[in-house]
């Protein structure tokens, strides 16, 4: 049965997220099937992302009013969280409480009174910092120890702007924080037909660190659909993009053609050596994704404390492949959209201990940095994803 309102859709999406679904994918699929006006589409999206970004804080606000919240029907628990989110966002009671009570009546009439009472009794509570930021304690404490503070994580709980990389001349778009990046303020459209590609500036900058020039060969490792490869190709480089997932590569090939770009795609497990080398190599490695909590808010509740170490082991194996594929005198850029010590500086230290033929190069980062020295960690401010970059030069080959 199709949902009758943005509120009903939000409840349904959140139930599916609780069962393991991805909010962005679920919302896109649902809204593509609905001929709703942009206002309703935006409202449903606002509700889903708002609640997921503030989930721990919302449960903390509701806690004094619920004896055993875990025993409530899941739909009712999400209704309470959604109503609490609107209260936290400043919506007046007359426009907030009754609509959620009506949603509760549809799924559990006997609990409609509870929903009404709880949503009218909410009051602010002073939450611990990790709870207020809706972060898992283990990650919050790790960031406090590594970065010296965790206030930057507030950026993950703000609305996510949509940035696009432009491959044709554009007019009327606000420039982003780096060249070729712009802010898109309209609705969803066929971006590639306009010569545009949705991409966070922090992701684009990883490709810009290679400083590609026309005619030179570049290897894009773990390239997925090839978003970074698009930029490299647009600058005239001969780009070969490797990934393990052929379906993502097929989608990337279609987009590249629409953008008028040429990228060569090759499918391979990158834990195995490549049969070619280049002067410029980019490894944007799989990671825990802690820098993408703004656009993937449910991810923060699914990660486990051992995940950064596990991913760092894989990243080191991939870096070994990248190192062998980098020609003498060439540049190797390692990047991850995460902010953990293990997957950033930890990987860098372990790699450099094994590979004295590589030396770090300074990075003139245009973004606010959380930490710099051995690579740079980007703060998730102004809509940026959190990222880590390391630029290496292969100064001599080992015998």
Order of alpha helices (4+ residues) and beta strands (2+ residues): alpha-alpha-alpha-alpha-alpha-alpha-alpha-alpha-alpha-beta-beta-beta-beta-alpha-beta-alpha-beta-alpha-beta-beta-alpha-beta-alpha-beta-beta-beta-beta
